[in-house]
Amino acid sequence: MFNKETYTKRRSELKRIVGNGIIILFGNNEAPANYPANAYAPMRQDSTFLYYFGQHRDGLVGVIDIDNDKETLFGDDIDVEDIVWMGFTPSVADLAAEVGVANTAPMKELSSLVSHLPSGKIHFLPPYRFDTKIQIMDLLGIHPSKQKEAASIDLIKAVVKMRSTKEPQEIEAIERACDVGYAMHTTAQLLIKPGITERFIGGQVDGIARSLAQGVSFATIFSQHGEIMHGNPSDAKLEAGRLALCDAGCELDDYCSDNTRTMPVTGKFTQRQLEIYSIVEACHDYVLQVAKPGVKYADVHFAVCRLMTERLKELGLMKGDVDEAVRAGAHAMFLPHGLGHMMGMDVHDMEGLGQIYVGFDDETRPNLEQFGTNCLRMGRRLEPGFVVTDEPGIYFIPALIDEWKANGHCKEFINFDLLDTYRDFGGIRIEDDLLITADGCRFLGSKRIPYHPQDLEEFMSTNQK
């Protein structure tokens, strides 16, 4: 939690941008795991509510009346029975005072506040939890199936504008999260060896996040099948000769980290693995040269795609004119996702507000008709204070190989005969978190998780002795 002035200033700026009406920001409630008293823990507060109201307690709603310049925190004080089970919690009035809100009210009074207002004067964000959807339906009479469309575009754009540019204190929080990410990933690198299960290493990585931070920022990905984008840990044992991909991050002080490393299970790359890995490494590092304020991240993505295509041509996996191949989307055989996404309080920052607003604008609308390009999450012009991920990868997906080969898709750019020999290769991704600075960019975190091949092999070898 930051100081009172931070939240007061943020709400003032939000009022200025939105202009008029009443803004309602819903906090989250406890979410039952399998029965009401057994909730997922710890409770995760809504990020936008946190950004403007700073409090983690469940059962809160923040209301900002722009026209009357009045802010109110709605919520019910806990009773003695709650205290017996959960311990003391400050009153709603005390919570409000901590973040500079002068007015409080019990939750039952929220409906009377908005009942006399025309719907066009009420601003709310797209809800993503069902209890919030029910609350909005009871409050505003909007069916859950219509709430996404009824959400305020003015409020969405205002929140995106403000949360996209990270304040220095936010950058410091992300740096701390990245340092825990270093501990998570180096722990995995020390444990990897043939015979250990994916689940064991994934559990150890999660344990670091729970021990040193609030927990993971998303479900940890750890798998020998790196070609599966979201390959959660299984009971499979690590096998000599394969690669293991670890995509993991933590959440600390409400801010996230997100890194990916790909390691040889035996601690030593084969020549074929090194050839592909070196391409991903070059693409990852190339972003440091081209990402800077004023440059569209979509252009950075396609610059990386051209470099990747050139290097894959050198190996004989691709052919033909590089620019034509990228325009045709042939590179998506190997890189079917975007170069990265916004990151901050959410690992995919503000994704719930609509990616078209978070990652794009009128000049950078994604091509939703082309495979691969339709998965871009970030294309906007970069600005100082943006935090984005840099995560190129090369994947060999047997089902995709079969489909494109059968259809003859991009056959003028892909050597399918050679590609068939990589069917059991897996996938490689290298990911770090990038801060856009006044004149360029830099990676976040005080220590770099080993990823250059020699550094990685030496680290794994030295620490496995």
Steps between C-alpha positions, in 0.01 A plus 500: 500500500629845408446824691165677525601769251556241227139385506358849544696621198397201289130547573527872425660427164236236423225752566670750269530250214150349523342842544153435645270244652554243773780242491439170681805280562417160643741327732510122506348258749636174633471225235398153625725218382257212552262614777419841649730490803800369303607798294795539268775666701629757512209704366596693186362850489393654170801680354322819395334529841847461653643762267252766611395388849799295619319267741512119490197420712212315338149642468587858405376730223649839419276770356628824347234765438674726249227764475485556877869428563414239761666165566346222708624160612211258543533191719382337819708481815581150619342360818640313799444160342716605202768622738502164680580317177698756301644745751452873531427703187487881500164666454390616157545858623859427599570334165354799319707746702820313411445580131356850536129419458281717724169316474390145582167320495366147556457292188118510518509873423675456166176431314335820622799703382467390137126434475413853388775529239456440125707200385716720278632678806633184664846374409608145581762262361435163334449251786674162497369336819148364518420648842588845368279440197210416729573811707491716186175337389341570840637852504449615143260245353742397226505126423845338530498415129470873418745644753813483288333710231351735761833570666628856467742547212598838648595334829681214327712741296571718803615203710714365215658842449592531866604143578708460183761751613664370815597738778851467648361325808321251277820429308678439830227251597536316169878492547448329838265250341758430231758428768271234643457376143877456488483274806212302347674435170846431637344251741355316201834510323674346801247218530469393137642157427374176347252309713347792692135567422369819346255527788777495763694784340183699432405461866840621616471805275155576641636458852759771444224737388293419806799531732644827370192668350120491496508200269520432130378760252355223281494121499859384456585344165765229522519231236723300270236576238597861451302500176184512717461868586338442839649164593434461871718255696408135466622183672733429206865447591761716334686313227861537391531668163186711539444866579299626796316831475417699814268801471432641846465818698398631837281772639659722764349816648224469237739504202612215279800339339492270198806318367564194287810286468561183299763258628657174382399225741858367514647849541656496153340599168525268203620664179149502353356651817770764507431600139134572575569645844751748356235636266259563787783653704586738213135602458462559873810720516414685177201657673738700719626671186169592340247555780484869600247780540304579185555157345196279456539170683334335201798618293738356759310171477532482122865606511559199725298281263720606207817426696360161599405421140847595375664271753258214432583537131865450586408167659290404199169494689367800311556627147405777259487874551508593869263798478249306290518208742424725797218676315349160423529400867730206428706577811193417710575132441782557748375806695120487527473769767595865542833628622357610833233670706458780750590406858444662838239428764375220275743273321303574183441852619137617475412221259154482656428852372532382141823439315395728218522793745801381699733387222377687195359826370354626174832478314602158634190284473605133480429289193252253643483304174861378496615211719765618745440868438156457653671407828692825541423654838705819463551724198475858631764768470730465796523773763739554790373310802339217304591151621469229236624145471757394243432133432587362157489125452533224245266204528461179305133404530428166328128567447574838341771350280254235379223749430714747304674223309169336403355832387818619330481815709811718453673213319703753302658619826530184713714190441255240630734206433762640737236628739368144543830401660438750783162359602624381840716806569260683730523876534722783622400834648710766676311775681589804706317811616589819317471858622474770235726787605535857372736398222478122470424208725649270762419171667356511850648317796835546674630163380465333163375141508762303301397454139802545273595139413846500658378680812205264535706183453765623744238594759325165477827307499662686789200467722423135423836381630 
